[in-house]
Amino acid sequence: MVIAEPEERVVRHYRRTSWLSSVPLLAFVVMAYVAFASGGADFALTRFTVAMPSGGEWQISLGDMTLAFSLFVLFFEILKSTRTGGNSVVDHALSMIVFVVCLILFLIWPPAGTSLFFLIMLTTLIDVIAGFSVTIRSARRDYSVGSDT
């Protein structure tokens, strides 16, 4: 008597991803800075004031808001860098392009030669480094290459 066990079916789920998911979100921050700077915006001018419980006043400028938004977006970019697959390579390449564009703007465009833009450029660099670091670390765990120390 022959007993045949049923074969396991391998079900593969393909998740369709939009090309928009590969677009670096920090590119929007850079474009916003370029748009404001081209329009002659004063990033140091106080936009509104918040009364603090200590009695002091917190003066918030457009530059402060832009930098805070940049850091908020960086958080989501680092979350995006944990994805694996072919789209992650495109995402890292586009993030690198955004950093190179920022570096070129910082060096040759006078309105981008500010501390604020330098900090925005630094967030794009952190995005690139974090993206590659997380991807390499994930790949080492996926394929058990070397020790995990």
HUURJO-V615900 format. One record per pair of residues at least 24 apart in sequence whose ideal C-beta (glycine too) atoms are under 6 Angstrom apart, sorted by the first residue. I is the first residue (numbers start at 1). GAP is how many residues later the second one is. D is the distance in whole Angstrom. If there is no record, write none. Layout:
i:I gap:GAP d:D
i:I gap:GAP d:D
//
This chain:
i:17 gap:70 d:6
i:22 gap:65 d:5
i:22 gap:68 d:5
i:22 gap:69 d:5
i:24 gap:70 d:5
i:24 gap:71 d:5
i:24 gap:74 d:5
i:25 gap:48 d:5
i:25 gap:51 d:6
i:25 gap:52 d:6
i:26 gap:47 d:6
i:26 gap:72 d:6
i:26 gap:98 d:5
i:26 gap:101 d:6
i:27 gap:71 d:5
i:29 gap:41 d:5
i:29 gap:44 d:6
i:30 gap:72 d:6
i:37 gap:74 d:4
i:43 gap:73 d:6
i:63 gap:53 d:5
i:67 gap:52 d:6
i:70 gap:50 d:5
i:70 gap:53 d:5
i:74 gap:49 d:5
i:77 gap:50 d:5
i:78 gap:52 d:5
i:81 gap:49 d:6
i:81 gap:50 d:4
i:81 gap:53 d:5
i:82 gap:52 d:6
i:84 gap:54 d:6
i:92 gap:39 d:5
i:95 gap:32 d:5
i:95 gap:33 d:5
i:95 gap:36 d:6
i:96 gap:32 d:5
i:98 gap:26 d:5
i:99 gap:25 d:4
i:99 gap:26 d:5
i:99 gap:29 d:5
//
